[in-house]
């Protein structure tokens, strides 16, 4: 790829100023206070957080990665093992960076490896499974998304879709085998979910919905996922770009000095380029569980599955070889919208519908919720349940008995979460029956 010579030199003064603005923001002290607080629910006093290094503490890192991955692979999921092997290293990475899962010491102190990367996780795992070389995993993830996108775009005008093309369920998700969906409803769910994390839609939602369901000022956080020049990004040393707010001026500076790429029409590939999340406004985002439930309640099961699969695309898209401007999920949602604009002279989904979804599912709407299940959690069959979590959500909407499982990283009891979901649905004019809980195996 042809690169501009002018991008190789940085304007040191502009970079230093930018670093000062970002690193000295108000959230630094808040993070420090959060790390110092005591854990009131632990039998041991709060031990703080130990920050370790992949290189300095290599033996410990390798052992914990192996243990954590093996543990996750042993859990029950409604998904094939090959797909899980490509998915779960992403979960291990998050746990390594934040000191979760097996990344704790004997006293429960988090052991954080902030220099952990997807490649470094897989370098450990390929030692016991040659199929887990980082390049191969990224390739398989991208090939899977590419095949799905190509297949979907070839069948946009079909009345019905079978979610097991070529005899294999999409993304290896077992309950999709033999599942047929109404195409238009399915695509509606995909478009809604594909745009709900887009910062421009979230910013416009703040203008469209100024109050929460209880009449308080409405707020939601968010940011942009952009493609960056990996070497320039590392050279600038911005650190966690999701921890502080970047203004329009700062984003323009980063483009001018060659950190953020500008040409939407060029092809960008890892490792020369990578994706990075830049926060544009502080605040909590959306609860994916509530978003999926809202889409299911308003548009039906086909739409709910569409949203669920778009969430899966957003997950796999984080670590690919070939990068898509704006993310593959947003790109695919845009292609669907463009098709209907060309064939019907109007989009499949109007902007107001996306604003309403974002407003409904915002964590800080009322009642508030501290929960958002990852794709891994949505396909997991949690302790005490016999179905994947996303199907438990559908049973809730249908008034069928549900399992009172723990949800998301926060481990929120379903009995608490469904109270929040039911109150919001009632406020939105879509009341559901009070759930009846199944006493599962403990």
N, C-alpha and C positions, 0 to 999 in steps of 0.2 A: 504494500500500500504506500502511495506517495505521501510524504509528510512534509509539512511546511518547516523550513529552516528556522523561521522566526519563533516557532513554538519552543525551541530547545533552551532558550535563555529566559530566565525568570526575572521579572522586575522585583528585586529584593525588597525594596521599600514597600511595594504594594502587598507582597506576600506577608511581610512582618506585621503590617497593619491589620491585614485580614486575620492572621493568627491571633493577634491581641484581642480583636473584636469577638472572635469565636470562643477562645479559651477562657476569657475572663467574664463570660456571660453569667447571668444570675443562677443558672442551673448547676454550676460547679459546687457552690456551697450547699445547695439542696441535696446533691448526690452525696456529699461528704456527711451531711447530717443523717441521711438515710442509712449509710454504712455504719454509723456510730450507734444507732439506736439498739436497744436491747430486744432480744427475742423473748417476749413474755410467755410464749407457749412451749419453750424448750426446757427440759429438765436440767440442762447445763446452762450456765450463764453464757451470754453472747460472747463468742470467741473472736469476733471481727471477721475479716476476710484476708486470706493469705493469697497474695499475688505471686504466681510462679511463672517460670519460663519454659517453653517447649524445649529450648536448647540446654539451659542450665539444669533443668530437672527432667531430662529426656527419659530416663528409665521409669520414673513415676508417671510421667505423661503417657508413655506407651502402654504401661500396665492398666491405667485407668481408662484409656480409650478402648482397649480390648474388652475390659470388664463391662463397660457401659454399653458398647455395641452388642455384645453377646446377650446382655440382659434385655435390651430392647428387642432383639431378634427373637427372644424366647417368649415374648408377650403375644397374646392372641389378637390377630388382626384379620379383617375381612379382605385380605390382599395376599397375592402370591409372594413367595419368598424372593424371587428374582427382583421384583419391583421393590420390595422392602429393603433389599440389600443396597439398592441405588438411592432409596429415600432416606433411610435412617442415619447415614453418616452426617446428614444435615442437622438432625436432632442432636447427635453427639457433639457436633461443633458448638451449638448453642449452649449445651450443658457444660462443655469445657470452658467456654469463655465466661460463663456466669457462676460457675461453681455449683452446679445442680447435679442431680442423679448420683453417680458414683464419684463425682468430683468433690468429695468431702473427706475430711480426716475422721479418725475414730471418735472425735467429740462433736462431729457435725459441723465443723468449721468449713465454710466453702473454700475450695481450692480453685482459684481462678487462673486460667491461662489466656490472658488477653492477646497473646501473639499466636494463638491457635488459628489455623485456616482450614478450609475444606481440603486443600491438598495435603496439609500436614496430618490431618485425621486419616486420610486414605493411604498415605505413605505407611502408616502403622498397620492399617487393616489389610493391605495387600500382602503383608508378610504371611498371613494365614489363608488368604484367598486371592489368587492371582487375577481374578476377574474384577477386583476392586482397585485397579490402578486408576488414578484420578482422571487421566485422559479418557480412558474407556468409560468410566461412569458418566462423565460430562457428555460424551458422545451418545451413549445410550439414552440419557435423559432428553437430549435434544432431538434425537431421532424419533423417540416416542411422541414428543410434542409435535414435531413436524408432520409425522404420519397422521396424527389425529386431526391437526388443522387442515391438512390437504383433503382428508376424507370428508370432514365436515363441510368445507367450502364447496365440495362437489355435490352435496346433497341438501343444500339450503332450501330447495323448493319441493323436497319430498314431503308428503303429508305425515310420514312417520319414520322414525329412525330406530334401528336396533342397536343397542349399545354394546354389541359384541361383534364388530366387524371382523371378518376373517375367522370367526369362531372363538375369538379371545375377548374377554371383557375389557373395556377401556381402562388403561392404566393398571391392569391386573386386579381390579376391584371386584371381588367375587360376586357380590349381590347384583352386579350389573349384567351377569350372564343371563341371557334370555329376556332381558328387560327392554321393552319398547316404549318410546316416548313420543308424544305429540311434538313435531319438529318446531312449530312456531312457538309453543310454550317453552320448550327446552332452550331455544335460542334467546328467548326473552330473559330467562334466568341467567344465561351466560353473559348477555350484554349488561344487565344490571350489576352482576358481580364483577364484571370486567372493568367497570368504570367507578365502582364505589371507593376504590383506594386512590383514584386519580386526584391530584391536588386541585386542579382547576375546578373539578366538580365539587369537591369539598368546600373550596372557597366560595363558590356560587351558592352552595347550600346554606352557608352562613348569612347570605343576603336574602335568600328565599325563606328560610326558617329562622327567625330571630329569637324565638322562645322555645323552652322545653315544653313537654306535655303539661307541666305544672305551672307554667307561666314565668319561669326563671330565665335569665339570659342564656341563650344556647351557645355552646362553644364546642369545637372539635379540633384536634390537632391533625397534622399531616405533613407530607413532604413529597419530593420528587425523586424518582429513581432515574438516574442518568448514566450514560456511558462515559467513563473516564479513561484517560491515558494512564495506565497502571504505574509507569515509572514516574511520571510527573506528579501523580496523586501521592505516591509514597514520598517523593522528594519534598513536597510542601509540608507534610507532616500535620495534617489537620486532625488526625485521630478519629474519634467516633463522630462522624458528621450527622448522626441522628440525635446527638445529645444537645446541640445548640441550634438556634434558629439562624438560617442564612437568608439575608435580604436579597431583593432583586439585584441591587448593586453589587453585592458580594458574588452572586452567581455569575453576573456579567464579567467580573474580574477574573474569576476562575476559568471562564471561557476564553477570555483575552490572553491569559498566560498559558493556555494549553492544557489545563487540568481536565476541564469538562469538554467533551467533544461537541462540535457544532453541526456537522454535516449529517443530517438525517438520512441521506441517501447513500452514504458510504457503508461498506461492510466492515463490521467490527468483530474481532475474534479474540478470545482468551488464549494466551496470557498477556499479549501486548495491551489489550484493553480489558476493562472489567466494569461491573455495575457498582454503583454506590448510591446510598440513600441519603439525601440532604433534607433535613427538616426545614419546613417553611413556617410552621406555627406550632407553638407548644400546646400540649393538651393530649388527652387520650383520643384514640381513634374509634373504630367501630368494633362491636362484638360480632365476630363472624357467625356465631351460633344464632344470634338474634336476626342477622341479615338473612341467613338461610331459612329460618322459621318464617320471617315476614314474607319472603318470596314464595314459600310454599303455601302460606295462608292466602295470599292475594292472587297467585297465578297458578297454583296447583303443583302436583308432585313432579310432573315433567320439568317445570321451571325450577323447582327445588333441586333436582338432579343436575340441571344445567349450571346453577349457581355453585353447587358442590364441586362439580368438575372444573369450573373456572378457578375455584379456590385451589384445587390440586395443581392446575397449570401454573398459577402464581407461585406455588411452592417449588415445583420442579424448575421453574424458570430462573431461580436464583443462581444456579450453578450449571452453566452450559458452556459449550465451546463457541458457538455462534450466537452473538448477542443481538437482541431486537430492541430498537429504539422505543422507549416507553414501556418495555416489557411485553412478552408474548401475549399475555392475557389482554392487555389494553389494545394491542395491535389486532388480535383476533376479534375483539368486540368491535373495533372500528371497521374491520372488513365486513362483518355481518351487517352493521348499520349502513355501510356504503352500498351493499347489495340491494337492500330494501329501498334505499333512496333512488337507486337506478331503476328498479323494477316497479316500484309502487309510488314513487314521487314523495315518499315520506319515510322517516326512520321507523324501524321496528319498535324502538323504545324512545319516548320523548324525554327531554331533560328533566321535566318536573317529576317523572317517575323515579329517576335516579336520585334527585334531591330528597324525595320522600323516603326512599330506602335509607339513605345516609342518616337522615334525621332520626328515623325510627331506631336504627341499630347503633347509634352513637352511645358509647359507654356512659357518657355523662348526660344523657337524657334521663327522664324520670319514669320509674325508679332507676337509680344508677346501678351499674353492674361492673365488677372487676373480673372480667372473663372474656376470653376469645380463644376458642379451640383451634389448634393448628390442624392441618390436613392429617397429620399422623394421629392426632387425638380423635378426629372425626371418623376414621376408619378402624380405630381400636375398639375391641370388645372389652370394655372395662370390667373390673372385678364386680361380681354380683349381677352381670348382665349376660344375655345370650345374643345380643345384636350389636352391630356397630352403632356408635353414638349418633351419627346422622340419621339412622333409621329410628332410634329412640325419639329424636326430635319430631319425625314425621308421625309417629304413633301418638305423641302428645297433641299434635294438631288434629288428629283424627278422633280424639277422645278415647283412644284405646289405652289399656294399661301400659305403664312405662316403668322402667327400672330407675330406682333412686341411686344413681351412680355419682361418682365424683367427676367433675368436668374441668377440662383445661389444665394448664399449669397451676392455676390457683386452687385447684381441687375444690371447686364450689359444688356443694351438694345439688343434685338435680332438683330436689324438692324446693330449694331456695331459688334456683334459676328459673324454674317454670312459673313461680309466683310472679317474678318480674316480667317474664314473657307474656303471661296471661294479662297482666295489668296494662302493658303497652298495647297488646292486641285489642283489648277492650276499648282503650282510648282511641285507637286508630279505626274503630268501627268493625273489628273482626273478632268478636268474642269467641272463646273456646270453653269447653267444659272443664271443670276442675279435674285435674289428673288423679287417676287411681294408680297406686304404686304396687308393683310386683315385688314381693320379698324374694330376692335372688339369693344365690349361694354366697356365703360369706367366707 
